[in-house]
């Protein structure tokens, strides 16, 4: 968690047990400008990690977005941390 600001580290650590969540979401368009052009985004999934008010609600405080390859022959991941 050293990639988060100290205040966000405390919030995440204190609330994760009760409100922490990870969710696969549709790919956002900004990944293509971040990763190498030869990567085909159709072979990836995006996961958000953060806090939700309840199990029935969407994650409203996102601490990280993770791009993960779904191809085991070409492992790759990239994390965008909350700023």
N, C-alpha and C positions, 0 to 999 in steps of 0.2 A: 504493500500500500504506500510505499514511499513516493509514488508518482502523483499522489493526491496532496493537496494543501493540508497542513496540520489540522485545521478546523474540520475539513471534510473527512479526514481519517478518524477523528473522534466521533463525529456523527455516524459514520458508517459502522464503526466498531460497536457503538452503543445500541444502534437500532437494527443491525443486520439480523440478529436472532429472531426478532419479532416481525420485521418488515422487509427483510432482504429478499430479493428476487432476481431471477435471470429469465430472459424471454427471447426466443427467436423472433425477429421482426423482418419485414421486407427490407431488402437492401436499399440503402440511401445512395443517392447519386454521387456524393462526394468521394466515395472510395476510388473511383476510376482516376481521379486526379492525384490520389495519394500513392497507389500501388503502381507497379510496373505495367506498362501497356500490354505486355504479352500475356498477362493473367486474364482469363476469361471469367468475368464475374458470375456467369451462370454456374460455375463450379464452387461457389462460396455461399456461406450463410453469415448473417449478421446477428450477433447476440448482444443484448443490452443487459447491463448489470447495475442494479441500484436498489432504491427503496420504494415501496408502494404503501399507501395508507392502509390497505387491507388485501386479503388474498383475492378478492373479487375485482380489484381496481388495477388499472395500468400502472406501470412504474412511472412515478412522477419526479423522481430525483435520480437522474442517470449519472453514475460515477465512471462508467467505462462502456465503450462500444468496441466489440471484438469482431474482426473479420476472420472467419475460419474456413479453410479449404475442406470441402467434402470429399476430395479425392485422396485416398490413403497413399497413393503412389507419389503424390506431390504435396507433402505436408507444408502448410504455411499458415501463419496467423499474424495479425497486426492489431494492436490495441490503441485506441484513442482515449486518453484519459480526460476527465473533467478538468477544466481550467478555472 
